[in-house]
Structure formats: C-alpha cells, structure tokens
Amino acid sequence: MLKIIVYLEAIRLAAKQLHYNAKGPNFYSDHLMMDEIQSDIYDFVDEIKENVYMRSGKQVPYEHQIYENVLKILPTEIDIKHLRSLIVSCMDHIDEVSENSIKACDSDLLGKIASNLAKSLGFLNNRLA
C-alpha cells in the first residue's frame, strides 16, 4: 500500500503544480481540472493510513519516507502527459494489489480510489485529444 500512497502523493503534487502554472488558451479549464484531479487524494491517503496501517497495527509510513519515494518518480518539469502516466501507473498498481488476497474493506477503498483516478484519466484523455 505504500506504493499506492506514493503514487497518490505524486499525482496530487503534479496536479497542484500544473494548477498553479496553467497558461494559454486552456488556462481556466486546466486550472480547474487540476484542482478536481487532486481534490480527494489527501482523504484517500488518510484512509489508507488509518484503515490499512493503523487497523493492522503496522507502522504508518513517515512523511519523509513517502516524499523520498515521490521524488524518485516525479520529475522537476511536469506536464499533463506525465500526470496521465502517474495516474495509469497508480491504477495498474491498484489492480496488482486487488488481485492478491485483501480484506473487503481494503477492496472497497481501492475501488473508490480507482474510480476517482479513472474519472481523472478521462479528463486528461479528453484534454490531450
């Protein structure tokens, strides 16, 4: 689940970076779209930490551990295509985790996250078309 947290945080940071640096003829729509993409991620990360780690008695990952891993997958220059790639990678990892035996409540949480990411992917695919 740490890998999912890392991807979610990378997606959140990339979307916020694109939100603050939106330019050109699509400025307003890109600005709002990036806010929409990152809006639920903080809550999803919190749910993973509380429902998966704390419930099981496992150590919740430290923020510095999370962000050290985020830096490995997040380039200094971010564009919409890279954000799309992060979302696809996160969804792929959710699929891998879902194929293993996990608790029903974890499956529900991963389903909510995957559904949210699929919506974001749809936004980005339409924007890039």
BELZINOR-V617923 format. One record per backbone hydrogen bond with DSSP energy under -0.5 kcal/mol. CO is the residue of the C=O (numbers start at 0). NH is the residue of the N-H. Records with the same first field share a line. If there is no record, write none. Layout:
CO = NH  NH
This chain:
0 = 4
1 = 5
2 = 6
3 = 7
4 = 8
5 = 9
6 = 10
7 = 11
8 = 12
9 = 13
10 = 14
11 = 15
12 = 16
13 = 17
14 = 18
15 = 19
16 = 20
18 = 21
23 = 26
25 = 29
26 = 30
27 = 31
28 = 32
29 = 33
30 = 34
31 = 35
32 = 36
33 = 37
34 = 38
37 = 40  41
39 = 43
40 = 44
41 = 45
42 = 46
43 = 47
44 = 48
45 = 49
46 = 50  51
47 = 51  52
48 = 53
49 = 54
51 = 55
52 = 56  57
53 = 56
61 = 64  65
62 = 66
63 = 67
64 = 68
65 = 69
66 = 70
67 = 71
68 = 72
69 = 72  73
72 = 74
75 = 77
78 = 82
79 = 83
80 = 84
81 = 85
82 = 86
83 = 87
84 = 88
85 = 89
86 = 90
87 = 91
88 = 92
89 = 93
90 = 94
91 = 95
92 = 96
93 = 97
94 = 98
95 = 99
96 = 99
99 = 101
102 = 106
103 = 107
104 = 108
105 = 109
106 = 110
107 = 111
108 = 112
109 = 113
110 = 114
111 = 115
112 = 116
113 = 117
114 = 118
115 = 119
116 = 120
117 = 121
118 = 122
119 = 123
120 = 124
121 = 125
122 = 126
123 = 127
124 = 128
